[in-house]
Amino acid sequence: MPYQPLANPSGHRVAVIANKAVPESEKLARQYCRDRAVPEEHLILLQCTSSESIPEGDYLTDIQSPVRKAMRERNLNEKVHFLLVVKGVPIKTAQRGYSVDSLLMCMNLSVAPRSRNPYFGKREPFSSARYGGLYLVSRLDGYTFGEAGALLERALKARRADGLFLLDISPSHQRSAYGEVNEAMRRAAEILKRKKLRVLLDDTKDFIGNQKGLMGYYSWGSNDPQFKKELYLSNTFLPGAIAETAVSTSARTFLPTDRGQSLIADLIRVGVTGVKGYVSEPYADALCRADILFDRYTDGYTLAESFWMATPYLFWKDMVVGDPLCAPYA
């Protein structure tokens, strides 16, 4: 019998991690705990730098060690499957540009950088125990704490909707792993059409914008030769919408900037509910597989389960933004 996801995933499955040195970080963490009925003992408050980047040694002493200690002392290891990191906690390590979130996922495992994700490609509800102490990690973040909090508001409003899935292929990216990103979008379009969902698969050279009421979005962002920022910002999203862009530094910062590649923070600002990005160069084969991502999400899996089932590697550059429990198709 196929898996029937829970319509109201339990907040007891989540531990929330915030930076006590940043009052707004703790405030947003407590708001999440109230809204998702997360027990008080599942809130872990760190005392760490508020910088986006943290030295690897400080990551171990100021983030990983306190989280592991709290999980052990509060007997959370058997209860928690998802970790939610809140804005104010660093996003990447200074030396090698690893994602803090990706490191936290496998903090109980002995793995090397760019290790294979054992949950990749699966079609089953996630259990930390089943995967040897692995956790699924996402975060609430954005240019401002207000925008980070809006991710939670949209997740709470998320319902199954007749929204459009926009898959914008770039024909100029056809070699090796680049071509696989486009092929995964084509496979995703076929899957979604079989489910009677609305899809716009664009394989012209144009960069597509001005689409209203999206529930899913995948494009090459600023790597598309026809990219225009005004088009990137012109789409609108329904509550529960998720997105990915084939952009290697799309989560390098949540500080406003006009330099460099397109940012997922802009998609958060214009209304997406969940999105994946990369704090530094991950290489194209690390990108989310569009066919797995949208198939699992529309089957009713949670936001965190869907993104991480579509992600090949651990201990790497990946970051998932959004409420891990969001599941509008459940």
Secondary structure, 3 states (H helix, E strand, C coil): CCCCCCCCCCHHHEEEEEECCCHHHHHHHHHHHHHCCCCHHHEEEECCCCCCEECHHHHHHHHHHHHHHHHHHCCCCCCCCEEEEECCCCCEECCCCCEHHHHHHCCCCCCCCCEECCCCCCCCCCCCCCCCCCCEEEEECCCCHHHHHHHHHHHHHCCCCCCEEEEECCCCCCCHHHHHHHHHHHHHHHHHHHCCCEEEEECCCCCCCCCCCEEEEEECHHHCCCCCHHHHCCCCEEEEEEEEECCCCCCCCCCCCCCCCCCHHHHHHCCCCEEEEECCCCCHHHCCCHHHHHHHHHHCCCHHHHHHHCCCEECCCEEEECCCCCCCCC
